[in-house]
Amino acid sequence: MIADNKLTIVIPAYNEEAVIGNVVSRTRATRPKCEILVVDDGSTDQTAVEASRAGARVVRHPYNKGNGAAVKTGIRAARGEVILLLDADGQHSPENIDRLLEYIGPYDLVVGSRTSDSATHGYRNFGNWVFSSLASYLVEMKVPDPTSGFRCFKRDKVMDFIHLLPNQYSYPTTTTMSFIKAGYNVKHVPLRFERRQGGKSHIRPLRDGIKFITIILKMITLFNPIKVFLPLALAWFVMGTFYGLLNFFLNGKIPNGSVLLISISVLIFLAGLISEQIAALRFERSGIRDLSPPPSNPSDDFEEPPLPRSDSEPDEKD
């Protein structure tokens, strides 16, 4: 289990004065000596005052930037080696914190996934199923809850992806897919979520649903674009082939439209291959750590002395 002095619990908050004190107090009771960091995202109420009164360290934004921006601020300001994210509205039970932390070590990211009996709205459950299905297909791994903000991870790992996190919502989707595609170990722990205890939700189902899908497609084009380009290329190829064969058997000739559709499919496929190579090069140069162990040969650490300089070479001071 992670020691308190190595843990920072980050709570992004915006106009949550009614519940933030209770959330911080319950969190403190669960983890008495860890750092609890509340990021007040430009609240217009007493969120920062209530959080500080309950015993949290508070970092304030001068204006509202978005939930993702608050999370990034918390990650940068955290002092612990392990960061746990907790919503300020009371949906996540602080009593479940240890259920996530027990997996940190063998796993680099642990996500609390809402169960079917969670006290959430029906439209949100449907949207989560859609996002889960799409994300699971794109990363080739089961992602039960890509939108859950209740998660913990190693700080040094998430710093590799912090520049990818959006300032608004859907940072959970981004971090989950980034960790999976980078080859890190990811664990999903089923938990029951409660209804928010105060304030009002800032999520708009249609607007933010489109944003979530856009984020998923954006992430997969960053890491594995062929998963998007290949189905599109196959769809155009099948349409062109079917259209051409149908006209050939009916009229004895292949129409120009069929040739055009097949040509488009080839171009899409080639664009996918090029994008895949660009993504691989970008990933290699992005500074993400190599997961392979360091060389065990002590001679690898030996630095060769510089070659002797000939007398004919000019001195640098000249």
N, C-alpha and C positions, 0 to 999 in steps of 0.2 A: 504494500500500500504506500502511496506517495505521502511523504512527510509534509506537514503544514508549511514549513519554511521553504518548501520547493513549489508551492502551489499558489496560483493567483486565480481568483474567481472574478471574472469580468461580467458586469451586469449593465448592458446598454439600456438607457431609460429616456423616455420622452413623455413628459406630463403624466407621471405615475405617482404623484404625491400620496394618493389614497392607499397604495399598497407597498410602495418601495421600502418603507420602514419595517413592515412585517416580513418581507422577503429577506432583507438584510439580517434581521434578528434571527430568523429561522436558519439562515445560512451560517451565521456566527455560532449558533448552538451546535450545528453539525460539525463545523470545522473551526474551533475556537481561536486558533493561532495563525490561520492562513491569511493572506492578503485578500481583502474584498475590495474590489475596485469598481465603483459605479461611474459610468461615463454619462453625464447629463448632456443630452444632445440638444442643447438650446431650449430647454423647457421654459414655459411661461408661468409655471406654478412653483410650488415649494419642493419640488423633487430633490434638488441638491441638498436643501436644508434637512429634509427628513432622512435622507440617506446618510448624511454626515452625523446626525443625531443618533442614528442606530449603530454607528460604529464603522462605517465604510470610509475608505479613502475616495474622494470625489475629484474627478477631472471634468471640467465643463467646456462645452463648445460655445462660442459666442453667439451662434445661430444654429438653426436646425439644418443638419447636413444629410441625415439619413441613417437608418439602422446599421447599414454596412460600414459607413464612415465611423460611427461610434465604436463598432467592433474593432476596426483597424486602430483607432486611437488607443483602445484598451490593450490590444496586443503589443503595441509599441511601448506603452507605459508600464506594462506588467513587469514585476521583478522576479516572478517565479519561473522555474524551468518548465512547468506544466501549466497550461491555461485551461480553465473550464468556463464555458459560456453558459449563462443562465438568463432567461427572460425576466423582465422586471414586473410582468403583469400577473404573476402567480400561477401560470399554467404549468410550470415545471416545479416539482416538489424538491426543495433543498434536501429533504431526507433521502432522496435517491442519488445524491452526489457520489456516495461511496460505491454504488453499483456500477458507475462508470469508471471511477478511478481504479478499481481493482484490476482492470484490464490494461491500464497504461503500463508500458514496459515491453511486453511482447507485441502490443499494438501501438501504432503511432497516432491513430485517430479512433476515438470511441464515440458513437452517436447514440443518443437515447431516441428510439423510434416509437412513435405513438401506436398503441395497440387499438384494436377495433372497438374496445369498450371505453375509449377515451371520450371525455365530455367535449367533443368538438362538433361544429356544425356539419350537416350532411354535405353541403356543397364543397366544404374544405376537404372532407374525406374523399369525395369524387375527384377533386383536383389533384389531391396527393397521389391517388391511384394512377392518374394519367401521367404525372411527372415521374412517378416511380417506374412505371412501365417503360417510358421513353429513356430515362436515365439508365435503367438496367440494360436495355438493349445497346445503348451507345458505349457503355464501359464494360460490357460483357461480364457483369457481376450483379447479383441481386442487391438493389438499393431500396430497402423497405420504406424509408422516409427521407427523401432528399431535401425537404424543407424544414426539418427539425433544427431549432437553434440550441437545443440542449446537447452539448458536445464538449469533449475535452481532447486536447492534443498537445504534443510536445512543441514548445515555442520555437525551437530552432528549425523544426520541419516546416511549420506554417509560414515562417518568414520567407521561405522560398517562393511562396505564392501570394504574399500579401498585396503585391502590385496588381494581381488579377481580380481581387475582391471588388465588387461594385459598391458604390456609396449607398445605394438604396437596399431593398430587400434582395433575397436570393443569395446572400453570401454563404448560407449553408450548402446550397447546391454546388456552388463554386468550390468550396473547400473539399467537399466529399469527392467530387469528380477529379479534382486536382490530386488528392492523395492517392486515389485508386489508379489513375493513369500514370502517376510517377512511380508506382510499384511499392508504395508504402503499405503497411498492414492496417486494415480497417475493420472495425468490429461494430455491429449494430446490436444494441441491447433493448429489447421490448419493454416499454414502460407505459403506464397509464398517465395521460395528461389531463389536467383539470381545466375548467373554464376560467377565463381571465377574471380576476377578482375585483378589478376596478378600471376606470377609464374606458376608452373605446378603442377598438382595433383600427389601425391605420392601413390595413390591407384592403384593397379593392379587388374582388375576385377576377373580374374581366381584365382590368388594366394590368394588375400584377401577375395574373396567369399568363398573359402574353409575354410579359417580361421574363418570367421563369423559363418558358419554352425557349425564348431568345437566348437566355443565359446558357441553357443546356447545349443548344446548337453552337453557340460561340465557343464554349469550352471544348466541345468535341472537335471543332475545326482547328483549335489550337493544338490538341494532342493526337487526334486520330481522324483526320478529315475524310479518309476513304470510306468511313462508315456512313457518311452523308452522301458523298459523290457516287459511290457504287450503286446504291438502290435507285438513284435518279437516272444514272446511265442505263441500268437494266430496264427501267420502266420505258424510257424512250426507245431502247432497242427492241423490246417486245412489241411496242406499238408499231414501230416501223416495219418489223418483220411480218406481223399479222396483217397489216394494211397491204404490204407488198404481195404476200402470198394470196390473199383474198382477191386482189385485182388480177393477179396472174392467172388464177384458175377461172375467173369470170370473164376477163377480157383478153387474156393471153399476153399481157405486158405488165411490167413493173412501173408504177407511176413515180413521177419525180418527188411527190410528197413522201413516199416510203424511203427513198434514197436520202432525202433531207433529214428525216427522223433518225435514221441509222447513223448518219454523219454527225448529228448533234449528240447522239449517245457516245460516239467515239471521242468527241471533243470533251464532253463532261468527264469521261473516264480518264483521259489524259490530264485534264485539269486536276482531278483528284490525286493522280500519281505525283504531279508536281507539288501540289499542296502538302502531300504526305512527306515529301523530301524536305520542303521548307519547314514544316512543323518539327521534323526530326533535328534539323540543324538549329532551329530556334531553341528547342528543348535542351540541346547539348550545350549551347552557349549561354543559357539563362542563369547559370550558377547553381543549379539544383545539384545537390550532393550525390556523388557516386555511392551506391549502396554496397559495392563490393568491399571486402575487408582490405586493410592496408597490407602491403607486401611484408612478408615475414623475414625476408633476407636482409640482414643488417647492412649489407654492402649497398643496398638501394639508397640508404641515407648518406652514403659517402659522397662528398662533393669533390669533384676533380679540381686540382689546382689549376690556375690559369696557365696557358701556354707562355713560355718565355718570349719576350719581345725582342726583336732584333734591334741592333744599334741604329739601323737606318730609319727606324720608325720615329716620327717626331714625338716629342713629349707632349702630353695633354696640356701642360701649362703654357706651351708655346702657342 
